[in-house]
Amino acid sequence: MTTLTTAERKTDTAAARTSEARTSALRTVNPAARARGGSSAHRSKKSIALTIAMVLFLIYALVPLAWLVINATKTQEDLFSSFGLAFGSSFALWDNILATFAYRDGIFVRWLGNTLLYVVVGAGGATLLATMAGYALAKYSFPGRRAYFAVVLGAVAVPGTALAVPTFLLFSQMGLTNTPWAIIIPSLISPFGLYLIWVYTIDSVPTELLEAARLDGASEMRTFFTISIRLLAPGIVTVALFSIVATWNNYFLPLIMLSDPAWYPLTVGLNQWSAQASGVAAEPIYNLVITGSLITIIPIVAIFLFLQRFWQSGLSAGSVKQ
């Protein structure tokens, strides 16, 4: 009986120690579990708030577009007799499109061609110049490199509208106002695009690869156009996208540079139609203004959606280290 009692005491002592160990472990784990639970609840609340904010931003961005699409399907009478976000009594989208292209001997088609000209030559040239200059700043050493780069950074901070009047005075003395060159030449300069290519080149074009190409006897131009430009493709597309959007939406510079409607881009031409529709001798062409605005944004939206994957990869390339 004594031996048995001693064994029972040992068993009770071991059980008590085990119970204390479990209690201590629970005390140690429970604060972490509670912290994780609190953190998870906090993240959940934060996620809900961000979701609500994003939905509000989405609505804010889509409502004007929905208004434009819906009202482009209305006749002139339905525009003033129906709710803005409701369709009219008749679906007149196709008739409005035909009337927009035919109004005043098809001047809208001329404005569309002018805009494409400014984008292809201006934005395309800006992309090429920014790519070559940014690549040179990143991979070559030459006198005045730091000063030149400082000037580029300073130019990024200067808004384009601040330079519009001096540019007009300069082009007026050169006799280039009221010509396509008054829009194309300023569009060729893209300080932000140059800076973006400079940053992208540092991370995406290895110097060792350029040295290997030089050892193989390749010229600098051949190395750039056959090797480097392929590595810079996402950055080039990103710069092209920004340049295209900026040139397509350019309004103030053409407004002060051009006086002949035959050279207007779409932005200035549609604004002229809008002023014409609301002036003293107003013409009932609000349906043409709205339909023309819808036609104007379709190409730029299509370009953005097509280049979106390159745009995203171009923006994130500098943040990933390999």
Buried (B, 14 or more C-beta within 10 A) or exposed (E): EEEEEEEEEEEEEEEEEEEEEEEEEEEEEEEEEEEEEEEEEEEEEEEEEEEEEEEEEEEEEEEEEEEBEBBBBBBBBBBEEBEEEEEBEEEBBEBBBEBBBEBEEEBBEBBBEBBBBBBEBBBBBBBBBBBBBBBBBBBEEEEEEEEBBEEBEEBEEEEBEEBBEEBBEEBEEEEBBBBBBBBBBBBBBBBBBBBBBBBBBBBBBEEEEBEEBEEEEBEBEEBBEEBBBEBBEBBBBBBBBBBBBBBBBBEEBBBBBBEEEEBBBBBBBBBBBBEBBEEEEEEEBBBBBBBBBBBBBEBBEEBEEEBEEBBEBBBEBBEEEE
